[in-house]
Amino acid sequence: MTRYLALSGKSTALAIYHKQIGDLVLLESALRRLARATDSAIDLITRSGFQPLVSLMNGVKFRRKPALRRYDVLWCFDDRKKSSFFSFVSQAREKNLLIGPGMAIRWYHRGIFSDITAPDLGRLYIAEFNWRYTELGDSDEFVPPTLHPPPKGWEFPLKSKQYLHVNPTSGWKSKNWTVEKWARTIDTLTKIGIGPIVMTSGAQDWQKEHCEQICRRLKYPIENVSGLTTLENYLSIVWNAKLVLTVEGSAGHIAAAYRHKCVTLFGHTSLTHLHRSTAYSYAISTGKVLGQHCRLEHLPEEPVITAVVELWNADVSAYENTISFRSAESLVRPRGRHCS
């Protein structure tokens, strides 16, 4: 049976994590649990560009690299060599490694960490997985990831207000919906009075090009700022949107952590592990709509439009801090269509 250092009073803790923006949002519940157990802010070593996101987390202090101080406990949450090296050179009485889904235990891990946990993900939401296996001997109940509102100074000079925020890309091309389906969906939503519409993307050339191709096919104008925003701007745009429509990725996780309306499109990635349905957070997946999991390109537009219209008009203010399990997939029946 694993043993963990009992944390009480003003203990000190260091967390290390070097994955993507959305993954870091899903770690927030575990970091918050660690901060409460130590009764002090914890240090987090993560990617240098993620400092704005970390500043929105309660009880977490950003660090780029290890400090000279000695910690009571260290938690590493990924298997990357950089994280392992930082764990090795950091001083801590106890060093723990939590291996998540798809990660491998390497030979050098056993020489660095006093305890290695590699549980099966099962059907757990990844944020709850991270929280559950950050074992601290406390009695806290799981609360989904939560972010503070971004400062007003982070706002991008948008022309639009009370907008639909469309974010058509994530870090992986395989999560893309087709240009044609995006264009038809955006035009339909505009025609029925949902808007204005603001579009964002990451800074990679293929992400910006995907958005440009969508815009070239639109009948109605939108405000396209894809590739022009900083992380601070992006966090602010999500916060100020009336509703976010996105493929599975950081935008959906950030919107959920803000408790803001969001519709997320899922293809072959796991709805069970990457989404927690609430009154303000819907998911549309190929698995439910088409009867089998496949790439997002096969998802039809109709259930997406239906979900956006319903959530756009819904009053979810009473549910901002509660969790329910309604899914927008219940709005449409499986079509019996198959992926090819």
C-alpha positions, -999 to 999 in steps of 0.1 A, spaced: 0 0 0 13 34 -9 22 59 18 21 96 16 36 123 38 10 137 61 5 174 53 -8 198 78 -2 234 89 21 255 67 37 227 46 54 234 13 47 216 -20 60 216 -55 41 204 -86 56 198 -120 37 195 -153 47 202 -189 17 192 -211 -8 213 -231 -31 242 -220 -62 221 -218 -44 194 -198 -32 220 -173 -68 232 -168 -78 196 -161 -50 195 -134 -64 225 -115 -86 204 -91 -56 183 -80 -35 215 -75 -62 231 -55 -64 200 -33 -27 201 -28 -28 238 -18 -56 232 7 -37 203 23 -6 224 27 -25 254 39 -3 276 16 2 284 -21 20 257 -40 48 262 -65 41 249 -101 68 244 -126 52 244 -161 58 258 -196 70 294 -195 41 306 -217 15 293 -193 20 319 -166 -12 338 -174 -33 306 -170 -16 297 -137 -23 332 -124 -61 324 -126 -57 293 -104 -63 297 -67 -33 289 -44 -9 282 -73 24 301 -79 41 299 -113 77 289 -116 99 283 -147 125 261 -131 134 246 -97 143 268 -68 169 263 -41 143 259 -14 135 225 1 98 213 -1 79 189 21 64 171 -9 68 171 -47 42 159 -71 51 153 -108 21 147 -130 36 137 -164 63 113 -177 83 138 -197 121 138 -194 121 175 -185 97 170 -157 117 141 -144 149 161 -145 133 190 -126 120 165 -101 155 150 -97 172 183 -90 145 197 -68 148 192 -31 118 175 -13 114 151 15 90 131 -6 87 128 -44 56 114 -60 49 106 -96 13 102 -109 13 84 -143 -18 93 -163 -33 75 -193 -9 67 -221 22 75 -200 49 50 -194 70 43 -163 107 47 -173 137 31 -156 149 64 -143 116 72 -126 123 46 -99 155 63 -90 138 97 -86 105 92 -70 97 76 -36 62 67 -48 49 60 -84 11 57 -90 -1 43 -123 -38 36 -119 -63 26 -146 -83 56 -159 -114 36 -162 -144 58 -169 -132 88 -148 -132 123 -160 -94 132 -162 -98 161 -138 -113 138 -113 -86 112 -120 -59 137 -112 -77 149 -81 -85 114 -68 -50 100 -71 -33 130 -56 -38 112 -23 -34 135 7 -55 118 34 -80 146 34 -118 144 32 -124 170 4 -150 162 -22 -142 166 -59 -149 200 -74 -143 204 -112 -116 227 -124 -122 264 -116 -105 295 -129 -107 331 -117 -120 358 -142 -91 372 -163 -81 409 -157 -97 435 -178 -63 445 -191 -61 412 -210 -90 421 -233 -84 420 -271 -98 451 -289 -128 433 -303 -156 451 -321 -181 425 -310 -200 421 -277 -221 393 -263 -207 371 -291 -206 335 -301 -169 325 -298 -160 299 -324 -126 281 -320 -123 256 -348 -88 242 -340 -69 225 -312 -33 212 -311 -41 183 -334 -53 183 -370 -71 150 -364 -97 169 -343 -107 192 -371 -142 195 -384 -144 202 -422 -142 237 -436 -175 232 -454 -194 221 -423 -180 250 -402 -191 275 -429 -226 261 -433 -230 260 -395 -218 295 -389 -239 309 -418 -270 291 -405 -265 304 -370 -259 339 -383 -291 338 -405 -313 328 -375 -299 357 -354 -271 341 -333 -242 364 -332 -221 384 -336 -194 357 -341 -157 359 -331 -133 333 -344 -99 324 -328 -73 298 -334 -38 288 -323 -7 305 -339 4 276 -361 1 282 -398 -22 253 -404 -45 265 -377 -47 300 -391 -52 286 -426 -81 264 -415 -99 295 -401 -91 315 -433 -106 287 -454 -137 288 -433 -141 325 -436 -136 325 -474 -167 302 -477 -190 323 -454 -219 343 -468 -220 366 -438 -191 384 -422 -176 375 -388 -148 389 -367 -118 366 -374 -88 372 -350 -73 337 -355 -35 337 -348 -36 374 -336 -41 368 -299 -19 362 -269 -28 336 -242 -40 365 -221 -63 377 -250 -75 341 -256 -84 336 -219 -103 369 -220 -122 361 -252 -134 329 -238 -145 347 -206 -164 374 -224 -182 352 -249 -219 345 -245 -213 309 -257 -182 290 -269 -184 266 -298 -152 246 -302 -136 213 -311 -123 193 -281 -94 212 -267 -84 240 -244 -113 264 -252 -139 239 -239 -119 232 -208 -114 269 -201 -151 277 -206 -161 249 -183 -137 262 -156 -153 296 -160 -187 280 -157 -197 295 -190 -218 282 -218 -200 259 -242 -207 233 -269 -178 210 -276 -174 187 -307 -159 153 -302 -147 129 -328 -124 100 -320 -113 114 -286 -130 102 -254 -161 121 -244 -161 101 -210 -126 112 -201 -125 147 -214 -159 162 -208 -182 166 -178 -217 175 -190 -235 203 -171 -264 227 -176 -240 251 -193 -216 226 -210 -228 204 -238 -209 179 -259 -218 165 -294 -199 133 -303 -197 111 -334 -202 81 -311 -237 93 -300 -248 109 -332 -235 83 -357 -234 52 -335 -197 48 -336 -166 68 -327 -148 82 -357 -131 114 -368 -150 146 -364 -152 152 -401 -181 127 -403 -203 146 -378 -233 163 -395 -241 200 -388 -277 196 -376 -271 184 -340 -244 211 -336 -268 239 -347 -296 225 -325 -273 224 -294 -260 259 -300 -295 274 -305 -308 258 -273 -279 267 -251 -277 302 -265 -313 308 -254 -311 289 -221 -310 306 -187 -283 286 -168 -275 312 -142 -290 290 -115 -266 262 -124 -233 281 -125 -219 263 -95 -237 230 -97 -231 199 -118 -258 181 -137 -255 155 -164 -275 167 -193 -259 162 -227 -268 179 -259 -266 145 -276 -301 138 -261 -314 165 -285 -309 142 -315 -314 105 -321 -286 84 -336 -290 85 -374 -278 50 -380 -251 64 -403 -216 50 -403 -182 65 -407 -162 57 -438 
